[in-house]
Amino acid sequence: MRNISSIVMSPLAVLLFIVSIGADAYADEATLCQLHEEVYFSCQTENKIISLCASGNISPNNGYVQYRFGTLDQIELQYPDRPYPPKNRFLISDVAEGSVSFTHVKFKSGEYNYVIYQGFPSGLYIKRKGKLVSNLTCGDGIYQRLSQRAYRGMRTAPPVAGVDN
């Protein structure tokens, strides 16, 4: 006769194994976020990584959100340069045109407007004075869907002509 602990432990062991496989999949994808940070968005373009990282971001006035762009060896751009709360720095907009919809996370640095877009495809475009200067699309990955927790920590705003289109 089997003892009760082996019956209970078998499904638990299987569940733990499945969870550990999923955790390994996340660990294998490159992101510029640090271990203590939440990955709001991250993807790999042809040769760069785009990441939106957060910590303690329970409202627009708390914690921080940072955009990072570069490689695992060198971050080429980090905005803001220090970990500040996202209020007045980042905005989220839901953009729909016909049957196509995207979510935009946007910020401005100097004369440039940066828009991380989530949809099909996802990626990053950069505009200067309303003109497109760069559009990088993401390869496959698991962090391309904007974390729902980002809505809690960043202000939402309607789309802006010249930035969101």
N, C-alpha and C positions, 0 to 999 in steps of 0.2 A: 504494500500500500504506500502511495506517495505521501510525503508529508505536506502540509498546507503551505509552508514557506516556499517550497519549490514551485508550487502552482502559482502563487502570487508573484514570485520573483521573476519567472520566465517572461511574462508580458512587460514587466518593468525593465528588464534587461534589454529586450527588443526595442522598447521605446527610447531608452538611453542611447542605444547604438544608432538609431535613426536620427536622433537629435544631434549626436556628435558628427555624423556624416554631413548634416546641414551646416553645422558650425564650421566644418572644414571648408565647405564651398565658399562661405563668406570670407574666411581667412585667406583664401587663395586670390581673391580679387584685389588688385592694387587700388589704394585710395591714399589721398594725402592727409586724411584725418588721423589724429593721434589715438592711441588706444583708449584714453579716457573720454574721447569725444564721440558724440552721436553722428552718424553719417546721414545727413539730410538728403544728399544727392552726390553721386560720384560716377564718373565714366571715363573710359579711355578713348581718346581719339587716335588718329594714326600713330602719333608718337608722343603725345602729352596726356596728362591726367587733369580732369576738371573735378574739383571737390568742393562741396559746401558742407562745412563741419560746424557742430554746435556743442555747447556744454552749459548746463544749468539754465537753458533757455525756456523758461516757463511762461514768459510774457515778453512783449517788445522791450520792456524796461529791465529785464533780468537776464543774467548769463551773457553769452555771446554767440554770435554766428560769424564765421569767417569763410570767405571764398579763397581757394588756393588753386593755382595753376602751375604746372610744371611737370617734373619727373620725380621719381622717388629719391633721386640723388640731389635734385636742386629745385626748390620752389622759386619760380620766376616772378610770380605776383601773388601777394597776399593782401586781401582787403577785408576789413581795415587792417592796418599794419600791427595793431595791438588788439587784444580781445575786449571789445566794447559791446554793450548791449545793442541789438539791431535797430532799435527805434531811430528813425530818421536816416537809416543807412540802407536797409533792405525793404523791398515791397514784394508782395505776391499778387499776381493778377491771373484770373482765369480768362482766357481769350478763346472765343469761338467765332468761326466763320463758316457758315453753311453747316456741313456735317463734320467738319474738322475742329477739334478743340485741343488746346495746349494750356499748360500751366507755366507761367513765367515767374521767375525770381529775378528781380532786377536791382541794380545799384549803379551809381555813377561815381567814377573816379576821374578827376580832372575833366577833360573835355569828352570823355568816352562814356557811353552807356553800355553796360554789360547786361545781357539777358541770358540766363540759363533757362532753356526751354525743355519741358517734359511733354512728350507726346510720341508720335511716330513720324519721324525719328526724334530722338532727344539730342540736345547739344548746347552750344553756346554761340551766340552771335554778338558782335561788337559794332556799335555805331558811333560815328563822330559827326556831330552837327546834322543828325538825321540820315547820314549816308552809311551804308554798310561797308565796313572795312575788313571784317572777318566773319566767317561762319564755319564752325567746326562741328561735325556730327559725331555722335558716339557710336562705338562698336557695341557688340552685345555685352550685357552685364546685368547684375542683380540690383545695383543701387541707382539705376536710371529713373526709377519711380520716386518722385519727391515724397519724403516721409510726411505722413499726415501730422506729425508733431510739429512740423514747420509752421503750420497754420496757427498753432497756439502761440508760437514765439515771434512771429513776424506780422506786421500790419498787412492787411489786404487792401487793395486799391483797384479802381477800374482801370482798364487798359488806357494807355496814353498814345495818341497819334504821333507817329514819327519814332516811337520807341518800340511799341508792341506790334508793329506791322512793317 
